[in-house]
Amino acid sequence: MKRVLLLIFSVSFSFLSFCQAKKNRLDSLLKTLYADQQPGAFITIEQKSKIIFKQGYGLANLQTKEKILSSTNLNIGSLTKQFTAYSILLLAQQGRLSLNDKLAKYFPGFNPKTGNSISIQQLLTHSSGIMDHYEHTDTSIVRHATDKDVLEAVKNLGNTYFIPGSHYRYSNTAYCLLALIIEKLSGISYNDFIRKNIFEPLGMKHSAVLKIGSPIYQPAIGYDINGNEKESHQLDADQSIFFSTEGDGGIYTSMDDYLKWCNAWQTGIKLNKALIQQAQSARFLIDSANQLSYGYGWFVSEKNKEKIVYHTGSNGGFRAIAFFIPSQHYSVVIFSNRTDINLEDLVQEINKLLHVNNKSFTKIESLVSFTDWPIFAPCKEIPLFSTSFKKNWNASDMALN
């Protein structure tokens, strides 16, 4: 019996030592990337349904020297789209809309050529071909663009990039219009709908949709960083006209709050798990060779029969990624307030350190170049309206803000 107990103890000790060694290597990697006195990130890793790593690095605010904590609120860019998509599916489940409904039903003044041909489902899957709003917005009268400004910019346009439903092209415009549909059907603001139906039930007390003039709880500042000199320049709503649109990338949340959202849709407690499964299923094929599709607010990769769901976010000086392998109960979530670190590459490095199979993860940057418009679309920042766009011209997550 003593020998058996000694063997069990030895195996357990060796396993714990191995796990700690991996965590130490991971911590060393992250400290190399995120210096103490530079903008940083918060990283959480879950393995076999247990959080094995949860740590912040660097500063949330270079002026005040506040550190990035699990309670720090960062803008999560296009991770907002999963909340927008869930809200649309919730309204559909309640019988208040159909995914086959056309734009014209909710926006009677929309150009009939496009309004009668684009469906809600096509908006959800980036297959609508709707024109981007950036170059059609009158920026001489707009300082902080809203979703209503997006509508004004595109409602009279009678052409699309392609026949709706025939191709994929990432569209922030689409998700701004989806947010307006949520407002029309609910009779309340997008912010209030998200708060009432998601934030409050889940106890996400300090999460919010950005509204100019309304304070954010414990906010981080976003920074554009020159990769060579590591010079940091603030890049938030005051520096970017389109930072403030809502349905495509307006949510500020902390790691503590976001993990409540993740736990809720994984367990089905306080959220409708069937709607999440619907959102995280392949809905529109992007690349057949890599079995990469878009769901509703999520990218879905099924290469090598290993399902992965993920999304990145990019808005101003903020970057984010949420990466999940459901069958392994494995996830990596990173919220960052700097522009110069490729989070898709970082997730792959983390996977290697933890011996997690990387083969099924198809990065967008490996599929396309900047000119491949059916897949790649610009983020909220375009050359006319941001100091950071040209510096990040080839950043992979610019396609997914």
C-alpha positions, 0 to 999 in steps of 0.5 A: 500500500505504501508503494502504491501511495508513493507511486501515486504521489510521484506521478501527481507531483511530476504532473504538477511540476510539468504543468507549472513548467509550462505555465512558467514558460508561458509567463516568460513569453508574455512578459517578453511581449508585454513590458511592465511600463507599456500597454499590455493585455489580459490573458485567460486560458481554460483547459478541460473546463478549468482555468489554468492561467489568468494573468494581466500584463502591462498598463491600462493607462500610461498616464495614471500607470494603472495596471491591466487587471481582470476587472479592467474594461477594454473595447473588444472590437468585433467580439461585439458581433457575437452579442449582436448575433445572439440578440437577433437570434433571440428576437427570431426565437420570440417570433419577432423577426425571421432571418429571411426578412429583407432590409426593406421591412425594417428600413422602408426608405432603403433603396428598393434594389438593395433593401428588397434583396438583402436578408437578415441572415445574409447580414449575419453571415457577411454574405450580403455584399452591402457597400461599406459605409466609410467612404459614403459617410459625410465626415465633415458633419460627423465626429463620432459616428453612430449606427444611425450614421451608417444607415444614412450612409448606405440607405440610398445606395442601389448597388452591392459588391456582389449578388447577395448570398453569392459570396463572403465579404466581411462587413461592419456595416451589416452589424450596425444595421442589425443593431438598428433592427434590434432597436426597432423591434425592442423599442429600446436602445441597443445598449439597453437591450444587451444590458437587459437580456445579457449583461444583467442576467449574467451579472456582467455588472460593469460591461457596457456599449460605448456611448460618447459622454457616458463613463466606462467603468475602469477603462483601459486606453487604447494605444497605437504603437510603432513597432520599431521605436515602441512609441505609443499614441492614444487611439480611442474614440477621439482619434477615430470617427468610426470607433463609436459605432455599436453593433459591430464593435462597441462593447467594453467588457472586462475579462471577469465579465466576459468569462461569465458570458462564456460560462453561460453559453457553455453551460446553458445557464441563464442563456439559450444554449441552442441559440449559441449552438446555432450561432457557432455552426457553419453557416456560410462557407469562406474557404473549402480547402480549409473548411472555414466558414462564418456562423452568426458572429463567429468564425467556424473551422472544421478542418481535420474534423476538429471544430474550432470557433473563434473571432478577433477584434480590432478597434482603435488601439484595442485588439482581442481574440477569443479561441475555443476548441469545444471538444477539448473544453479548451479556450484562450481569450486575450484582451489587449490595448495595443496594436502591434502584437498579432494575437492569432500568432500569439494564440498559436504559440500558446497552443504549442506551449500547452501541446494543443493541436494547432492543425485545425486553426486556419488564420485569416492572414494565411488565406488572403492578401489585402486585395482579396476583397471577398474575404478581406474588408477594412476595419473601422479605421481607414486612411482618411480617418486614422493615424494607425491604419497604414502602420497596420496595413498587413495586420491579420486581425484588421480583417475582423474588427 
